[in-house]
Amino acid sequence: MIENINKRFAIIGVAGYIALRHLKAIKSLGQNVVSVHDLFDSVGVIDSYFPDAYFTTNFNSFMHSIHEDNVDYLTVCTPNYLHCPHTLAGLEAGVDVICEK
């Protein structure tokens, strides 16, 4: 029997169209998003999937929450030109990173 192990996700760039696909996938797998970052606080979409997730528009607060919340995976959903710095930030924080590129 395979045991369902809950993983903790953080998402950067939740306002983009691709983030919705990631949110749906994480939810369908029974996993949890605990921390979310975007520059715009009017997104609101995270509340319909993970209402208890910490949301911030401040990158430094977001990175701090990755450590505090013991995040397993960072999902990068930002514009392409930000994929590299955001992926590196996640790897430097010691988490596995999911990025489409």
C-alpha positions in Angstrom: 0.0 0.0 0.0 1.3 3.5 -0.9 1.0 6.0 1.8 -0.2 9.5 0.9 2.5 11.9 2.2 1.4 15.5 2.5 3.7 18.0 0.9 3.8 21.7 1.5 3.9 24.0 -1.5 4.7 27.7 -2.0 3.7 29.5 -5.2 5.3 32.7 -6.6 3.4 34.5 -9.3 -0.2 33.4 -8.4 -1.8 36.2 -10.4 -0.7 34.7 -13.7 -2.9 32.3 -15.8 -0.6 29.3 -15.3 -0.9 29.5 -11.5 -4.5 28.3 -11.7 -3.4 25.1 -13.3 -0.8 24.5 -10.6 -3.4 25.3 -7.9 -5.8 22.8 -9.4 -3.2 20.1 -9.7 -1.9 20.6 -6.1 -5.5 20.5 -4.8 -6.4 17.4 -6.8 -3.4 15.5 -5.4 -4.6 16.4 -1.8 -1.6 18.5 -1.1 -1.4 21.9 0.6 -0.3 25.4 -0.5 1.0 27.2 2.6 2.6 30.3 1.2 1.9 32.5 -1.8 3.6 35.6 -3.3 2.5 38.0 -6.0 3.1 41.7 -6.5 -0.7 42.3 -6.7 -2.9 41.7 -3.7 -6.2 41.8 -5.6 -5.8 38.3 -7.0 -8.3 36.5 -4.7 -8.0 33.2 -6.5 -5.9 31.5 -3.8 -8.8 31.9 -1.3 -11.0 29.5 -3.3 -8.3 26.8 -3.3 -6.2 27.3 -0.1 -7.9 29.9 2.1 -5.4 29.3 5.0 -2.3 30.0 2.8 -0.1 32.9 3.8 -0.2 35.6 1.1 2.3 38.5 0.8 3.3 41.1 -1.8 6.7 41.3 -0.2 9.3 39.0 -1.6 11.5 38.9 1.5 8.5 38.0 3.7 7.6 35.3 1.2 11.2 33.8 1.4 11.1 34.0 5.1 7.8 32.1 5.2 9.3 29.3 3.0 11.7 28.6 5.9 9.2 29.1 8.7 6.6 26.9 7.0 9.0 24.1 6.1 8.0 24.2 2.5 8.8 21.2 0.3 8.2 22.7 -3.1 8.3 26.1 -4.7 6.2 26.5 -7.8 7.4 29.3 -10.0 4.5 30.8 -12.0 6.1 34.2 -12.8 6.8 35.7 -16.2 9.6 33.9 -18.1 12.3 36.5 -17.5 11.9 35.9 -13.7 12.1 32.1 -13.8 15.8 31.9 -13.3 16.1 34.2 -10.3 13.0 32.8 -8.6 14.2 29.2 -9.2 17.6 30.0 -7.8 16.0 31.6 -4.8 14.0 28.5 -4.1 17.0 26.2 -4.5 19.1 28.4 -2.3 16.3 28.1 0.3 16.7 24.4 0.2 13.4 23.5 -1.5 12.7 21.6 -4.7 11.5 23.9 -7.4 8.8 23.3 -10.1 9.2 25.5 -13.1 7.9 24.8 -16.6 11.0 26.0 -18.4 
